[in-house]
Amino acid sequence: MASSRPLLVGRKLSKSFGQTRALDGAALAVAPGEVLAIMGSSGSGKSTLLHCLAGIVRPDSGTIEYAGRDLVGMDDKGRSALRRTEFGFVFQFGQLVPELSCLENVALPLRLTGANRKSAEAKAMDWMARLEVDPLAKRRPGDVSGGQAQRVAVARALVTGPKVVFADEPTGALDTLNGEKVMRMLTEAARETNAAVVLVTHEARVAAYSDREIVVRDGRTVDRELVA
């Protein structure tokens, strides 16, 4: 059950790339354990909003608070540390390291935080089993199906016990059946650990897994619940 107190809040966010304004006063809040879908057409600014909230891109103006901390004012080192330990990421094409086995990919975030190989791989195997991809542990990403690779990516996103999982079109490269399976497993696992999920999608069937939907149009946000 999501808490009513926001974990992550963005206010009056604006961001331009050259002459193109991607965000124009966007705002949102997500609570612990809440699955929030950010919807919008291609070019609406939804991915830029996610990247700002995740500390990947710094907005030109506006504020972002994560667990009471000023994310915009935080230095690069601090934001990088958050992305390693408290944020998890699932992207459209998984972005697994092709030279590593699936197990090594899932264990990688733990290894980057200083965990030894044995403990990191034991925890990684536990998450791979929960996502039903543990038989693929020794195989490389190029030797598994798209749906399997994306579930490996979900395991990697969750292995550190993040407070927020950012998922940018996580089913965009999958067929309907595999997309449904990835979304079911992602949202169930996140709810079990009380992690918030910020999900970018343009598909209504994917957004249906969320607790709430926000629409981005021309860089601005509209909360569907508030206008319903």
PLY file of the C-alpha trace (Angstrom):
ply
format ascii 1.0
element vertex 228
property float x
property float y
property float z
element edge 227
property int vertex1
property int vertex2
end_header
0.00 0.00 0.00
1.42 3.35 -1.06
2.00 5.96 1.63
0.16 9.27 1.21
3.36 11.25 1.81
5.31 11.87 -1.41
8.73 10.29 -1.79
9.65 12.12 -4.98
8.26 15.53 -5.97
8.96 17.67 -9.04
7.62 21.22 -9.25
7.54 23.72 -12.15
10.11 21.79 -14.16
11.35 23.33 -17.39
14.00 22.01 -19.75
15.07 23.06 -23.23
17.43 21.45 -25.71
18.58 24.26 -27.96
15.44 25.92 -29.31
13.23 22.97 -28.37
11.38 23.22 -25.07
10.90 19.68 -23.75
9.38 20.61 -20.38
7.36 23.72 -19.61
6.32 23.79 -15.96
5.77 20.05 -15.47
5.00 18.76 -11.98
4.27 15.46 -10.27
4.56 13.61 -6.98
4.92 9.88 -6.32
4.50 8.13 -2.96
6.41 5.10 -1.63
4.98 1.92 -3.14
2.98 3.80 -5.78
3.12 2.87 -9.47
2.76 6.08 -11.47
2.40 6.05 -15.26
3.57 9.05 -17.27
1.75 8.98 -20.60
2.03 11.08 -23.71
2.70 11.02 -27.42
6.19 10.88 -28.92
7.99 14.17 -28.30
5.64 15.27 -25.51
8.46 15.46 -22.95
7.65 12.38 -20.88
11.11 10.78 -21.13
12.80 14.10 -20.38
10.62 14.38 -17.27
11.69 10.90 -16.14
15.37 11.69 -16.77
15.10 14.87 -14.70
13.38 13.07 -11.82
16.07 10.37 -11.90
18.90 12.88 -11.72
20.21 11.99 -15.18
19.35 15.40 -16.66
19.34 18.64 -14.68
16.29 20.85 -15.38
16.80 24.47 -16.39
14.41 25.57 -13.65
12.10 24.08 -11.04
12.70 21.88 -8.00
12.95 18.14 -7.37
12.84 16.71 -3.86
13.67 13.09 -3.14
13.11 11.92 0.45
13.41 15.52 1.55
16.67 16.10 -0.35
17.22 18.71 -3.06
18.03 16.63 -6.15
18.59 19.64 -8.43
21.12 21.22 -6.06
22.94 17.95 -5.44
26.35 17.56 -7.07
27.10 14.92 -9.72
28.71 12.59 -7.19
25.65 12.66 -4.96
23.24 12.04 -7.81
25.40 9.20 -9.13
25.36 7.60 -5.68
21.56 7.77 -5.61
21.35 6.11 -9.03
23.58 3.27 -7.79
21.84 2.61 -4.48
18.34 4.06 -4.24
17.17 4.25 -7.85
16.68 1.35 -10.25
16.31 1.60 -14.04
14.58 -0.41 -16.76
14.93 0.89 -20.32
13.18 -0.06 -23.55
16.03 -2.23 -24.84
17.29 -3.45 -21.46
20.81 -2.06 -21.95
22.44 -5.17 -20.54
26.22 -5.48 -20.88
26.67 -7.96 -23.76
30.08 -9.23 -22.61
28.72 -10.29 -19.19
26.50 -13.26 -18.37
22.92 -12.58 -17.30
23.90 -13.34 -13.69
26.85 -10.95 -13.86
24.57 -8.25 -15.29
22.13 -8.56 -12.40
24.95 -8.62 -9.84
26.71 -5.61 -11.40
24.94 -2.85 -9.38
25.88 -4.62 -6.16
29.47 -5.07 -7.29
29.64 -1.34 -8.09
28.66 -0.55 -4.50
31.47 -2.73 -3.13
29.77 -6.08 -2.52
31.98 -9.14 -2.98
31.27 -11.44 -5.90
29.82 -14.32 -3.89
27.27 -12.28 -1.97
26.36 -10.16 -5.02
25.73 -13.21 -7.20
23.75 -14.97 -4.46
21.40 -11.99 -4.20
21.28 -11.70 -7.99
20.27 -15.36 -8.30
17.48 -14.80 -5.80
16.06 -11.99 -7.91
16.52 -13.94 -11.13
14.52 -16.79 -9.59
11.74 -14.37 -8.62
11.64 -13.11 -12.21
11.79 -16.71 -13.51
15.05 -16.25 -15.42
17.47 -18.09 -13.12
18.01 -20.89 -15.71
19.62 -18.21 -17.91
22.26 -17.25 -15.34
25.28 -18.38 -17.37
24.00 -17.24 -20.76
24.82 -13.90 -22.31
22.11 -11.34 -23.19
22.52 -11.97 -26.92
21.62 -15.63 -26.41
18.22 -15.08 -24.77
14.88 -13.79 -26.05
13.80 -10.17 -25.77
11.26 -10.94 -23.07
13.81 -12.91 -21.07
16.41 -10.16 -21.40
13.92 -7.58 -20.18
13.12 -9.68 -17.10
16.86 -9.89 -16.45
16.91 -6.09 -16.68
14.06 -5.89 -14.15
16.00 -8.16 -11.78
19.02 -5.88 -12.17
16.87 -2.82 -11.39
15.52 -4.37 -8.19
18.61 -6.15 -6.85
19.86 -3.19 -4.77
16.48 -2.70 -3.06
15.80 0.69 -4.66
13.24 3.14 -3.31
12.26 4.23 -6.85
12.33 2.27 -10.10
12.32 4.34 -13.29
10.98 2.40 -16.27
11.18 4.11 -19.68
8.99 2.27 -22.23
9.96 -1.09 -20.67
7.73 -3.09 -23.03
8.29 -1.01 -26.16
10.46 -3.65 -27.84
8.34 -6.64 -26.77
5.29 -8.41 -28.15
2.03 -8.18 -26.19
2.43 -11.46 -24.29
5.98 -10.76 -23.14
5.11 -7.14 -22.40
2.27 -8.20 -20.11
4.54 -10.66 -18.30
7.27 -8.06 -17.75
4.79 -5.50 -16.42
3.10 -7.99 -14.10
6.42 -9.12 -12.65
7.83 -5.60 -12.36
4.81 -4.18 -10.54
4.34 -7.21 -8.28
8.01 -7.22 -7.25
8.03 -3.46 -6.66
4.92 -3.62 -4.50
6.41 -6.46 -2.45
9.39 -4.24 -1.61
7.37 -0.99 -1.33
9.36 0.58 -4.15
7.75 3.38 -6.13
7.66 2.93 -9.91
7.75 5.86 -12.33
6.70 4.37 -15.65
6.88 6.14 -19.01
4.63 4.67 -21.69
2.34 5.63 -24.56
0.34 2.39 -24.31
-2.90 2.26 -22.33
-2.51 -1.48 -21.64
0.84 -0.83 -19.95
-0.46 2.17 -18.00
-3.28 -0.06 -16.72
-0.74 -1.64 -14.33
-0.30 1.70 -12.55
-2.15 3.17 -9.59
-2.38 6.57 -11.21
-1.73 8.22 -14.57
-0.26 11.59 -15.50
-0.37 12.84 -19.08
2.35 15.05 -20.57
1.32 17.40 -23.37
3.72 19.96 -24.81
5.94 19.68 -21.73
3.13 20.16 -19.23
1.50 17.61 -16.94
-2.13 16.77 -16.30
-3.15 14.39 -13.51
-5.97 12.24 -14.91
-7.46 11.67 -11.45
-7.74 15.40 -10.82
-9.61 16.02 -14.07
-11.74 12.85 -14.00
0 1
1 2
2 3
3 4
4 5
5 6
6 7
7 8
8 9
9 10
10 11
11 12
12 13
13 14
14 15
15 16
16 17
17 18
18 19
19 20
20 21
21 22
22 23
23 24
24 25
25 26
26 27
27 28
28 29
29 30
30 31
31 32
32 33
33 34
34 35
35 36
36 37
37 38
38 39
39 40
40 41
41 42
42 43
43 44
44 45
45 46
46 47
47 48
48 49
49 50
50 51
51 52
52 53
53 54
54 55
55 56
56 57
57 58
58 59
59 60
60 61
61 62
62 63
63 64
64 65
65 66
66 67
67 68
68 69
69 70
70 71
71 72
72 73
73 74
74 75
75 76
76 77
77 78
78 79
79 80
80 81
81 82
82 83
83 84
84 85
85 86
86 87
87 88
88 89
89 90
90 91
91 92
92 93
93 94
94 95
95 96
96 97
97 98
98 99
99 100
100 101
101 102
102 103
103 104
104 105
105 106
106 107
107 108
108 109
109 110
110 111
111 112
112 113
113 114
114 115
115 116
116 117
117 118
118 119
119 120
120 121
121 122
122 123
123 124
124 125
125 126
126 127
127 128
128 129
129 130
130 131
131 132
132 133
133 134
134 135
135 136
136 137
137 138
138 139
139 140
140 141
141 142
142 143
143 144
144 145
145 146
146 147
147 148
148 149
149 150
150 151
151 152
152 153
153 154
154 155
155 156
156 157
157 158
158 159
159 160
160 161
161 162
162 163
163 164
164 165
165 166
166 167
167 168
168 169
169 170
170 171
171 172
172 173
173 174
174 175
175 176
176 177
177 178
178 179
179 180
180 181
181 182
182 183
183 184
184 185
185 186
186 187
187 188
188 189
189 190
190 191
191 192
192 193
193 194
194 195
195 196
196 197
197 198
198 199
199 200
200 201
201 202
202 203
203 204
204 205
205 206
206 207
207 208
208 209
209 210
210 211
211 212
212 213
213 214
214 215
215 216
216 217
217 218
218 219
219 220
220 221
221 222
222 223
223 224
224 225
225 226
226 227
